[in-house]
Amino acid sequence: MKVVDLRSREARSRTLCGGKGAELAALIDAAMPVPEGFVVTTAAFTEFLEHNGLQSACSELHDADLPQRVELGERIRQGISAGDFPRSIDEQIQRTLVEIEERVGRRPLWAVRSSAIAEDTDSASFAGQYDTSLGVAASQITEAVRHSWRSSFSERAIRYRALQGTHENRMAVLVQVLVHAETAGVCFTIDPLTGEPRIVINANYGFGESVVGGQVTPDTFILDRLDTKSILEIAGHKQTQTIVGANGVEAIEVSADKQDSLCLSPAEATEIARLALSVEKLHGGPVDVEWAYQGAQLFLLQARSITSERASSSPPPKDWIPASNTQIDPKYPLYSNGNISEVLPGCVTPLSWDHTGQLIEHAFQTQLEALGAIDPSDEAPSVLGFFYHRPYINVSLLLEAATRTPGMTPDTVHEELIGKPESRTPALRAADFLPHRFGRLWRVLRVVLVHARTLSSRIEACRHSAESDETRVSDAWLTSASDELLLEQVRMNADLAAPSVVHVWASTLASVAFTQLRRFTARWLGDEDGALASELVTGIEHLPSIAPALALQGLCEKIARSEDLAMLFRSDADDTAILEALRSDPLNQELEDFLSRYGHRGVSEAELQRSCWREDPAQVVSLMRNNFRPGAATPIDVFARQRRAHEAAMGKLDVLSAWRRFWLRALIRRARSGLLNRETMKDLVIRRLDRSRRVYRELNRRLVARHLIVSPDDMFFLRWSELRDLVAGTWSAREAAELMEERQRDYRWSRQVDVPKLQRGTPRVLDPEELKYDLELAGMGVSPGRITGTARVVTDPRHGAYIEPGEILVAPVTDVAWTPLFAQAGGLVVEVGGLLSHGSIVAREYGVPTVVGVAGATRSIRTGDRISVDGSSGRVRKLEVVEIRR
């Protein structure tokens, strides 16, 4: 069938009518207020392609690498534009238009939207990837359909499908009577950012495109799911609205008296919420819906499952415990996520934990055995734990290992994973020189000296290995390699873990040097809060975690010379639209060079399920846009300031005697070198993980193509050995599906709960009462200084990471993907981290007062709150909170 009415049974076929069309057909069947319409089906799309000789090019897309797909896509787009529209399809469209016009009793304008097969699934919404046409006359429908088909082959859509691991590009097109919206927007039946069970509505005057496209700050209504009349109202700033005028869709200015006034009444907000909850009941899980009011009538325009990380279909049972939780040995009861959560933030998928967790575990075990801190024959527990899909470090084990190892102090473990110890324990004691301990002391000294002496050469070996990986593991190699060879690349062995082992040693040597420096500056210079020690280790040249920010600044300076590009970066256009414009500019080569060097980095970069910058360059565009804010600071200026601060700090050593100056300067060199080595190895570890990510992407593609998994995300809920068996065919797809479904359920439930920084004894989740925050929050000060300013809460920097110069950035975690924001931040508050965590090191380089380990900061603090941050004492205080109107 080429054209089907939305009211027909055939319209409920996803294969025929795509995700959006099938969904709306089901909603119409359930008597929901969906506008009349029809679908130009995938069969019509296939006929058009065959009629114009484009089907073979579409078939080639499946096995092509990404650059080839983009090139093929452009060829297909041109063919769709120039191709003949089959008469049989056009005649069916015109007949259906007349039938619907007779039903509605008028000649309406139309809305024409994509409805691809892979669109609006539980794992991928494809929101914003395809083009929509509004206000289309009946005579223009075929051209609007052609426009939607063409958008399926844009570079943006092709890259998104590649990220999702799907090659499905069959496109149906949805044609509906246009609702002349007076107000419109979206409604979420669960908070998409926090996962809290509450309804969130965003609204603006006119069509919903201004809300969905992020062109305004919409009104926000937050409603209780059980009592939808209980409403929190937050007025947005709605300067523009989208309408359909004589010249098509256009943005017009909202009158000054309405810009800051709520565009919905409480009764309308309640009606929208109840409609969304009805849709949720049909879906069996959280949804976001697009809605519009035309006069007093509410219409449902679209509905899809919420695909954000926090969303879940149902709350966990009261006494639920994930099957993946680590069993705690009573002898080693204390675990902390204080530092490792920066490497693997939030909930972690089983495959990423099996892969990355094993690398970290092996590195720790190798070091502890070399030091004699644990005996390989001992039945001591693992260094790592896993509770509610979060990684933890066994603090009890590390404290015991430090205590029994001469020359080591448990203070370092305590300070990094828990907080400042109440009393100090010396690294060396008189007993360490007695005969029964001296052998151990000599072993520790010998091992540490050997690793300190060979560290540079081992770092260079890791660098050489990374460069070899990037040359050898090309797209062509990945597609031609056998299943067995691919699996061997990600099998746990000494070669795979080598960078992680060197990284642990680099981190240990950096920690020891920095701890010693802090002790001597406190003892000789009264530096009790560590502010001077922090300034003495700033201004490090060529820090890998800083390099991406500097490179992006250079690119932004070149973009600023292009009037059109600079204007686009300052506009309300979305990140993908800006990326497409940059792709067609000569400066695209600069972006490609950046991605070639730094594309392996990204948000939650050790989570293999997440896309890196190379796979999703729009994330980079989002970060760059902050450099175009009025008054934006440049990293170069910031680092010049920090070099001056370092020089001034060095001048404070002049009051010391000659031998004390000599000793401190040697410690400073060791500490600075140690921090550089640590960050260098972090980058090399991520480069090795990126090799694994690329291999897993290829294995994922093969599993989807062989119909062994349904959704591209499914694979990440297997462990490596299970993946091997599924690929080899020694394990049935049905059994794998059952296990993956159970783990996905535990993963979803885990995302709904909050866990403490410290787990002692039986793992637990935090009670809601424990999440009530006072005006003062406590953490660990890691970068000195005090600042009072406006908070900017950013929970995900991948898209829309907006920060005004001087605002205090409040974040759940920081890794290298966050660092371009640091140049604009006046202060930093982070939920996790330690004295030598990545965010702490980079914050000191930027000279930003920083407090880490502030549990629940992104929940307690709201954007717009006025807060004070003391980077020495570790105190964060809320002074004024943004007003929420009830």
Secondary structure in CASP SS format (residue, H / E / C, confidence):
PFRMAT SS
TARGET T0000
AUTHOR 0000-0000-0000
METHOD secondary structure of the structure
MODEL  1
M C 1.00
K C 1.00
V E 1.00
V E 1.00
D E 1.00
L C 1.00
R C 1.00
S C 1.00
R H 1.00
E H 1.00
A H 1.00
R H 1.00
S C 1.00
R H 1.00
T H 1.00
L H 1.00
C H 1.00
G H 1.00
G H 1.00
K H 1.00
G H 1.00
A H 1.00
E H 1.00
L H 1.00
A H 1.00
A H 1.00
L H 1.00
I H 1.00
D H 1.00
A C 1.00
A C 1.00
M C 1.00
P C 1.00
V C 1.00
P C 1.00
E C 1.00
G E 1.00
F E 1.00
V E 1.00
V E 1.00
T C 1.00
T H 1.00
A H 1.00
A H 1.00
F H 1.00
T H 1.00
E H 1.00
F H 1.00
L H 1.00
E H 1.00
H H 1.00
N C 1.00
G C 1.00
L C 1.00
Q H 1.00
S H 1.00
A H 1.00
C H 1.00
S H 1.00
E H 1.00
L H 1.00
H C 1.00
D C 1.00
A C 1.00
D C 1.00
L H 1.00
P H 1.00
Q H 1.00
R H 1.00
V H 1.00
E H 1.00
L H 1.00
G H 1.00
E H 1.00
R H 1.00
I H 1.00
R H 1.00
Q H 1.00
G H 1.00
I H 1.00
S H 1.00
A H 1.00
G C 1.00
D C 1.00
F C 1.00
P C 1.00
R H 1.00
S H 1.00
I H 1.00
D H 1.00
E H 1.00
Q H 1.00
I H 1.00
Q H 1.00
R H 1.00
T H 1.00
L H 1.00
V H 1.00
E H 1.00
I H 1.00
E H 1.00
E H 1.00
R H 1.00
V H 1.00
G C 1.00
R C 1.00
R C 1.00
P C 1.00
L C 1.00
W E 1.00
A E 1.00
V E 1.00
R E 1.00
S E 1.00
S E 1.00
A E 1.00
I C 1.00
A C 1.00
E C 1.00
D C 1.00
T C 1.00
D C 1.00
S C 1.00
A C 1.00
S C 1.00
F C 1.00
A C 1.00
G C 1.00
Q C 1.00
Y C 1.00
D C 1.00
T C 1.00
S E 1.00
L E 1.00
G E 1.00
V E 1.00
A C 1.00
A H 1.00
S H 1.00
Q H 1.00
I H 1.00
T H 1.00
E H 1.00
A H 1.00
V H 1.00
R H 1.00
H H 1.00
S H 1.00
W H 1.00
R H 1.00
S H 1.00
S C 1.00
F C 1.00
S C 1.00
E H 1.00
R H 1.00
A H 1.00
I H 1.00
R H 1.00
Y H 1.00
R H 1.00
A H 1.00
L H 1.00
Q H 1.00
G C 1.00
T C 1.00
H C 1.00
E C 1.00
N C 1.00
R C 1.00
M E 1.00
A E 1.00
V E 1.00
L E 1.00
V E 1.00
Q E 1.00
V E 1.00
L C 1.00
V C 1.00
H C 1.00
A C 1.00
E C 1.00
T E 1.00
A E 1.00
G E 1.00
V E 1.00
C E 1.00
F E 1.00
T C 1.00
I C 1.00
D C 1.00
P C 1.00
L C 1.00
T C 1.00
G C 1.00
E C 1.00
P C 1.00
R E 1.00
I E 1.00
V E 1.00
I E 1.00
N E 1.00
A E 1.00
N E 1.00
Y E 1.00
G E 1.00
F E 1.00
G C 1.00
E H 1.00
S H 1.00
V H 1.00
V H 1.00
G C 1.00
G C 1.00
Q C 1.00
V C 1.00
T E 1.00
P C 1.00
D E 1.00
T E 1.00
F E 1.00
I E 1.00
L E 1.00
D E 1.00
R C 1.00
L C 1.00
D C 1.00
T C 1.00
K C 1.00
S C 1.00
I E 1.00
L E 1.00
E E 1.00
I E 1.00
A C 1.00
G C 1.00
H E 1.00
K C 1.00
Q C 1.00
T E 1.00
Q E 1.00
T E 1.00
I E 1.00
V E 1.00
G E 1.00
A C 1.00
N C 1.00
G E 1.00
V E 1.00
E E 1.00
A E 1.00
I E 1.00
E E 1.00
V C 1.00
S C 1.00
A C 1.00
D C 1.00
K C 1.00
Q C 1.00
D C 1.00
S C 1.00
L C 1.00
C C 1.00
L C 1.00
S C 1.00
P H 1.00
A H 1.00
E H 1.00
A H 1.00
T H 1.00
E H 1.00
I H 1.00
A H 1.00
R H 1.00
L H 1.00
A H 1.00
L H 1.00
S H 1.00
V H 1.00
E H 1.00
K H 1.00
L H 1.00
H H 1.00
G C 1.00
G C 1.00
P C 1.00
V E 1.00
D E 1.00
V E 1.00
E E 1.00
W E 1.00
A E 1.00
Y E 1.00
Q E 1.00
G C 1.00
A C 1.00
Q E 1.00
L E 1.00
F E 1.00
L E 1.00
L E 1.00
Q E 1.00
A E 1.00
R E 1.00
S E 1.00
I C 1.00
T C 1.00
S C 1.00
E C 1.00
R C 1.00
A C 1.00
S C 1.00
S C 1.00
S C 1.00
P C 1.00
P C 1.00
P C 1.00
K C 1.00
D C 1.00
W C 1.00
I C 1.00
P C 1.00
A C 1.00
S C 1.00
N C 1.00
T C 1.00
Q C 1.00
I C 1.00
D C 1.00
P C 1.00
K C 1.00
Y C 1.00
P C 1.00
L E 1.00
Y E 1.00
S E 1.00
N C 1.00
G C 1.00
N C 1.00
I H 1.00
S H 1.00
E H 1.00
V H 1.00
L C 1.00
P C 1.00
G C 1.00
C C 1.00
V C 1.00
T C 1.00
P H 1.00
L H 1.00
S H 1.00
W H 1.00
D H 1.00
H H 1.00
T H 1.00
G H 1.00
Q H 1.00
L H 1.00
I H 1.00
E H 1.00
H H 1.00
A H 1.00
F H 1.00
Q H 1.00
T H 1.00
Q H 1.00
L H 1.00
E H 1.00
A H 1.00
L H 1.00
G C 1.00
A C 1.00
I C 1.00
D C 1.00
P C 1.00
S C 1.00
D C 1.00
E C 1.00
A C 1.00
P C 1.00
S C 1.00
V C 1.00
L E 1.00
G E 1.00
F E 1.00
F E 1.00
Y C 1.00
H C 1.00
R E 1.00
P E 1.00
Y E 1.00
I E 1.00
N E 1.00
V H 1.00
S H 1.00
L H 1.00
L H 1.00
L H 1.00
E H 1.00
A H 1.00
A H 1.00
T H 1.00
R C 1.00
T C 1.00
P C 1.00
G C 1.00
M C 1.00
T C 1.00
P H 1.00
D H 1.00
T H 1.00
V H 1.00
H H 1.00
E H 1.00
E H 1.00
L H 1.00
I C 1.00
G C 1.00
K C 1.00
P C 1.00
E C 1.00
S C 1.00
R C 1.00
T C 1.00
P C 1.00
A C 1.00
L C 1.00
R C 1.00
A H 1.00
A H 1.00
D H 1.00
F H 1.00
L C 1.00
P H 1.00
H H 1.00
R H 1.00
F H 1.00
G H 1.00
R H 1.00
L H 1.00
W H 1.00
R H 1.00
V H 1.00
L H 1.00
R H 1.00
V H 1.00
V H 1.00
L H 1.00
V H 1.00
H H 1.00
A H 1.00
R H 1.00
T H 1.00
L H 1.00
S H 1.00
S H 1.00
R H 1.00
I H 1.00
E H 1.00
A H 1.00
C H 1.00
R H 1.00
H H 1.00
S H 1.00
A H 1.00
E H 1.00
S H 1.00
D H 1.00
E H 1.00
T H 1.00
R H 1.00
V C 1.00
S C 1.00
D H 1.00
A H 1.00
W H 1.00
L H 1.00
T H 1.00
S H 1.00
A C 1.00
S C 1.00
D H 1.00
E H 1.00
L H 1.00
L H 1.00
L H 1.00
E H 1.00
Q H 1.00
V C 1.00
R C 1.00
M C 1.00
N C 1.00
A H 1.00
D H 1.00
L H 1.00
A H 1.00
A H 1.00
P H 1.00
S H 1.00
V H 1.00
V H 1.00
H H 1.00
V H 1.00
W H 1.00
A H 1.00
S H 1.00
T H 1.00
L H 1.00
A H 1.00
S H 1.00
V H 1.00
A H 1.00
F H 1.00
T H 1.00
Q H 1.00
L H 1.00
R H 1.00
R H 1.00
F H 1.00
T H 1.00
A H 1.00
R H 1.00
W H 1.00
L H 1.00
G C 1.00
D C 1.00
E C 1.00
D C 1.00
G C 1.00
A H 1.00
L H 1.00
A H 1.00
S H 1.00
E H 1.00
L H 1.00
V C 1.00
T C 1.00
G C 1.00
I C 1.00
E C 1.00
H C 1.00
L C 1.00
P C 1.00
S C 1.00
I C 1.00
A H 1.00
P H 1.00
A H 1.00
L H 1.00
A H 1.00
L H 1.00
Q H 1.00
G H 1.00
L H 1.00
C H 1.00
E H 1.00
K H 1.00
I H 1.00
A H 1.00
R C 1.00
S C 1.00
E H 1.00
D H 1.00
L H 1.00
A H 1.00
M H 1.00
L H 1.00
F H 1.00
R H 1.00
S C 1.00
D C 1.00
A C 1.00
D C 1.00
D H 1.00
T H 1.00
A H 1.00
I H 1.00
L H 1.00
E H 1.00
A H 1.00
L H 1.00
R H 1.00
S C 1.00
D C 1.00
P C 1.00
L C 1.00
N H 1.00
Q H 1.00
E H 1.00
L H 1.00
E H 1.00
D H 1.00
F H 1.00
L H 1.00
S H 1.00
R H 1.00
Y H 1.00
G C 1.00
H C 1.00
R C 1.00
G C 1.00
V C 1.00
S C 1.00
E C 1.00
A C 1.00
E C 1.00
L C 1.00
Q C 1.00
R C 1.00
S C 1.00
C C 1.00
W C 1.00
R C 1.00
E C 1.00
D C 1.00
P C 1.00
A H 1.00
Q H 1.00
V H 1.00
V H 1.00
S H 1.00
L H 1.00
M H 1.00
R H 1.00
N H 1.00
N H 1.00
F H 1.00
R C 1.00
P C 1.00
G C 1.00
A C 1.00
A C 1.00
T C 1.00
P H 1.00
I H 1.00
D H 1.00
V H 1.00
F H 1.00
A H 1.00
R H 1.00
Q H 1.00
R H 1.00
R H 1.00
A H 1.00
H H 1.00
E H 1.00
A H 1.00
A H 1.00
M H 1.00
G H 1.00
K H 1.00
L H 1.00
D H 1.00
V H 1.00
L C 1.00
S C 1.00
A H 1.00
W H 1.00
R H 1.00
R H 1.00
F H 1.00
W H 1.00
L H 1.00
R H 1.00
A H 1.00
L H 1.00
I H 1.00
R H 1.00
R H 1.00
A H 1.00
R H 1.00
S H 1.00
G H 1.00
L H 1.00
L H 1.00
N H 1.00
R H 1.00
E H 1.00
T H 1.00
M H 1.00
K H 1.00
D H 1.00
L H 1.00
V H 1.00
I H 1.00
R H 1.00
R H 1.00
L H 1.00
D H 1.00
R H 1.00
S H 1.00
R H 1.00
R H 1.00
V H 1.00
Y H 1.00
R H 1.00
E H 1.00
L H 1.00
N H 1.00
R H 1.00
R H 1.00
L H 1.00
V H 1.00
A H 1.00
R C 1.00
H C 1.00
L C 1.00
I C 1.00
V C 1.00
S C 1.00
P C 1.00
D C 1.00
D H 1.00
M H 1.00
F H 1.00
F H 1.00
L C 1.00
R C 1.00
W H 1.00
S H 1.00
E H 1.00
L H 1.00
R H 1.00
D H 1.00
L H 1.00
V H 1.00
A H 1.00
G C 1.00
T C 1.00
W C 1.00
S C 1.00
A H 1.00
R H 1.00
E H 1.00
A H 1.00
A H 1.00
E H 1.00
L H 1.00
M H 1.00
E H 1.00
E H 1.00
R H 1.00
Q H 1.00
R H 1.00
D H 1.00
Y H 1.00
R H 1.00
W H 1.00
S H 1.00
R H 1.00
Q H 1.00
V C 1.00
D C 1.00
V C 1.00
P C 1.00
K C 1.00
L E 1.00
Q E 1.00
R E 1.00
G C 1.00
T C 1.00
P C 1.00
R C 1.00
V C 1.00
L C 1.00
D C 1.00
P H 1.00
E H 1.00
E H 1.00
L H 1.00
K C 1.00
Y C 1.00
D C 1.00
L C 1.00
E E 1.00
L E 1.00
A E 1.00
G C 1.00
M E 1.00
G E 1.00
V E 1.00
S E 1.00
P C 1.00
G C 1.00
R E 1.00
I E 1.00
T E 1.00
G E 1.00
T E 1.00
A E 1.00
R E 1.00
V E 1.00
V C 1.00
T C 1.00
D C 1.00
P C 1.00
R C 1.00
H C 1.00
G C 1.00
A C 1.00
Y C 1.00
I C 1.00
E C 1.00
P C 1.00
G C 1.00
E C 1.00
I E 1.00
L E 1.00
V E 1.00
A E 1.00
P C 1.00
V C 1.00
T C 1.00
D C 1.00
V H 1.00
A H 1.00
W H 1.00
T H 1.00
P H 1.00
L H 1.00
F H 1.00
A C 1.00
Q C 1.00
A C 1.00
G C 1.00
G E 1.00
L E 1.00
V E 1.00
V E 1.00
E C 1.00
V C 1.00
G C 1.00
G C 1.00
L C 1.00
L C 1.00
S C 1.00
H H 1.00
G H 1.00
S H 1.00
I H 1.00
V H 1.00
A H 1.00
R H 1.00
E H 1.00
Y H 1.00
G C 1.00
V C 1.00
P C 1.00
T E 1.00
V E 1.00
V E 1.00
G C 1.00
V C 1.00
A C 1.00
G C 1.00
A H 1.00
T H 1.00
R H 1.00
S H 1.00
I C 1.00
R C 1.00
T C 1.00
G C 1.00
D C 1.00
R E 1.00
I E 1.00
S E 1.00
V E 1.00
D E 1.00
G C 1.00
S C 1.00
S C 1.00
G C 1.00
R E 1.00
V E 1.00
R E 1.00
K E 1.00
L E 1.00
E E 1.00
V C 1.00
V C 1.00
E C 1.00
I C 1.00
R E 1.00
R C 1.00
END
